[in-house]
Amino acid sequence: MEAEVLFYIYSFPVSKPLLFTWIIMAVVSLTCFFLTRNLQKVPRGAQHILEMSVDGIEKLVVTNMGPEGKKFVPLILTIAVYVGISNLIGIVPGAYSPTENLTTTLTLALIVFVVGHVAAIIKKGFWTWFKGFFEPYFFMFPINIAGEISQVISHAFRLYGNIFGGGILLGIIYMLAPYVLPTPLMGWFGIFSGIIQTAVFTLLAVIYIQIKIS
Amino acid sequence: MLEVAIIVAAIAIGSGVALLAGGLVGIGEGYVAGKAVEAMARQPEMEGPIRTTMILGQAVSESGAIYSLAVVLLLIFTVVLPLVNRLLELL
């Protein structure tokens, strides 16, 4: 399932997921840049949306991790915004969700995995962290390692499988009935399922980090 | 020729059987949602935490279905489609 290459920049292949990742990065960066130009004490207009999203993620993180989790809020918010826009961009005709590619979701899951373990080492010290793999008994070591690896894989495959499976189903429906039927299904797979999967991915990222640092 | 056709048919049957996991996970997730509704009806003030826990539990138990979906997609896209293309060329 290799991604098709659209064009080359000096022999550097630019594939479809990469191009749309760049587009989403540009859109998110520019939106944040222009929305945060003149922030006011009393919010008005688009500042409400910004404050609402930051507040919501902060509440989610603090209820799960306690006040020490506040340093993870930027990471979690970035993941939520990126995954959310990637899922929702799929309903634009001609656009392609980067989360429809396993590379994107596996990268996000690996980022969460590495952040969780590094935070655990910083918080608990190397030896306490290392001893955690031998809990409750020393011969549980391989099972704990397998658990860690399967955590990353299931985190990545959940998002990828949902978005990719929805896309394939939509494609089949398009082939069979190209007119009225795809619209409600597009609403279901594109908008509803996309938002639910964003919430699930974000929530699981928070839970996985919390499990590792506690 | 016949061997390839048998392989393709076997993989198609296997993919269909693997998707049984989706149905079983559906039963489990429906049960979780029903229990969550019961809990919310009993204690409406706990709606937020119950919903979060419900979605988390459903997401974790969905892993089985997702694994089977991934296996099916891998089988179909990396094994069956090249074989079918080769069959069509032979025809």
Interface residues (C-beta under 8 A of the other chain):
Chain A: M1 S154 F157 R158 Y160 G161 N162 F164 G165 I168 I196 A199 V200 L203 L204 I207
Chain B: T52 I55 L56 A59 V60 E62 S63 I66 Y67 L69 A70 L73 F77 T78
